[in-house]
């Protein structure tokens, strides 16, 4: 996949795909929109429900905590009922819980509904890439690039949708997401046929066992610290910027655009020229520097650094994905589930801890802690760089022959 042009008009182009692929990719965009949807309206939610920043940040914590645990279940479910039914189950749960989120009368209710939303999203996104790869024309490379494009577009458009609808009421973005996911449910029902089930069913313990591999454990550990930094930006920065929903949405829209461009277009080219380990290590260190400036700079510097962090996050997402899926001899769905199980716990912890750290110290320290986490992630990669490169290269021919087995790792 490295170095390929994702928009080449040949047989492997991501632009020439069956309706089933576009239906799944479109629903994936909306699913990823749900992650950043609440960013520009966090202050509005806090005001509307008379809640503190640390209480409102639990919207991320409950969402990603359930997502992390659900990673152990998704392979178990999809290997038994099939990809199409798993996607539809996940979409149905998101529709229900997103709509319920908009009716919340307290933070506790909203946090609980976001947890149910996280379960639905986990079932959907953990299966979507496998379905896209299985149904796509032009091989897995084009399918993966299409999926990563959907991820970037969703992360960019989520804050924008949240801002546009949230300017009138913080409740409207939740209702809007429910409506969009309902459309995705209808499209997948109409255009996606059932995919072949894997020959071997996945057990609940398979992802945990896969983490016994040193390479995968190293990647998951590094990604854990990186994700703490990532979600400090996503969940805590809106309170620091303290802008209107429109302005905050514009900032995170620009952030998401950089994430998409660097994930899909820039990262593969840098990997081809410098190698994955160097790109990942440098990107993590640069992210750490960006976070320190974000924490200690003035308001303008905070806006610029928030947007620029999207470039480093996009590159990190792509490299971590490839390492997680290619560094061990475990089947890709199992390896990805184990990897995501570890790293999503950091995504759950950061939104809760960052406001708490501010309460215990000052507004600068949460970004210092996030920067340290990014550096720790880089140190893990540096210590294990030789082994990770060697293991990934040894397994590349084997994985290149696998068909339609990759699952969500970004």
C-alpha angles and dihedrals in degrees: 000000000000114000096008121133105238092202097051108135095226128106093286095052117133087220095067105065138134120263090254091061093048091047091053093043091049092051088047090057090055092044091055090044086065091065096062097025095101095046099094093038099048092101090046091051090049090051095043094049095034092240136146123245091253091053093049091047087066085078086077095037096055091042096052097036090059090042091055095050092042090059087076090055105041097073090045090053100041093047088058107037099025135247098279095053091044091053092048092047091051093047092049091052091049092050092051098044096040089054091046090050089062091056095052118134096187141028090248091058092046092049090050093049090048088055090057088046089053091055092052092046092050092053091049104043095040089059103033099081093047089052093046092050091048095050101034127109118227101036136281097300093066091042094052091048090050090051093048089049089053090050093051094044091049093049089050098045097042095074090041092054090044090053097045095048096030093059088075097038135342087232097063098072090060093051090045092053091049090053093048093048090049088057088049089052091054093047094051091046090054103038109026120080121201113280123226112271119236116265091235122049117230118238125215092248098048095090091050091049090050089060088066086080108097095220095051091043090052093050091047092049093050091046090051092061092041092052090053088059092042095054094042085065094045100044106027105035095071089065091049094049090047093193134149116275090255095052094041090048090052091051093051092042088059088044090053093048090056089047091054096045095047093043097051106025111019105037097056091051094048090047091053092051103038106015130251097272095054093044093049095045094048093045092052092050091048090049089053091052090047091053093052091052089046090054098046104029128092123267094276091050090050091054093048093046092048090055094043091051087069090070093055093042091051092052093045092050093054096046094044090050093054093045094049093049097042109033101076136046092238117113108272097245090052094045091048093049092052092046093049092045089062101039099045090063087068089050087055094045101047099061090051099041099044095065090041091053089051090052091050095045127357140297094274100057099068088063092047089053090048090049090051089050091053090050091050088053089053092048091054090051092047094050092048097034097112095046094044093050092046095047094047092049093048093052098041096091091050094049092044089066095052117106125219099333104120118113137188114307106147 
